């Protein structure tokens, strides 16, 4: 018999205590934190597109902090104890060569957040150049990861303007 299956996407989270519940997601540069309380048998997973933003001339980690606190609070509402929380972190790939380091920034955020909050990170699979498909059983903390090597890494073409570009506008 299979239990509930919940698929989450960017900006979403799911929490539960059913031993047969499975939470799934697909990650590229995004990160997911799988959190659970082994004593209470409750846990959840989030999917964070961006963990920080540039506002007012400086970087803010409010996006990631908010996503993590929402996940933690939902676990606590369902009987979890913050002192017993365990974590596994995934994602943060560099999916498009030549663009920003958003995957690395997301990876750094999640590891730093867990350390700052005193939450034990039992394992992580962060970085690299490929997407990950995750299955998480929140009641037990079990995670299955499949590395998606079926899509080649994209690159950003470096384009220089033609010398006779006129107004610099090119129609396509």
C-alpha positions, 0 to 999 in steps of 0.5 A: 500500500502506498501513502500520500505522495506530494510534489512540491515546486519552487516556493512550496513546502510539505509536512507530514507524519504518515510513515508512507507519505512521500514528498518529491521535488526536482532541483537545479540551482534551487535548494531543498532542506529535508527536516524531521524530528526522529522522536516525533516521526514528523518532518517536511521539505521545502523548495527554495528558488532564492535564499537571498536577495539584493535590496537596498544595496546589500544582500538579505537572507530573509527569503531563505530564513523565512522559508526555513522558519515556515518549515520548522514552525509547521513541523513544530505544530505537528508535534516536532521538537526543535531540539531534535530536528535533523536535516539533509540538504540538496540542490544548488547546482550550476545549471547554466555556465557563465551565469551567476553563482546562485546555486552556490549561494543557495548551498552556502545559505542552507549549510550556514543556516543549519549551523547557526540554528544548531540543527544537525545536518546528517548529509548533503548533496550540493553543487555540481552541474546536474539536476536532482530528483528527490523523494523524502519520507518525512516520518523517518528522514529517508531520502532517495536522490536521483542525479539527472544526467539526461540534460546537458549543461547549458551555456550562455553564448558570449555575443559581441555586437557587429561593428556596423550595429547602427543603433545596437538593436537586432531583431529576431 
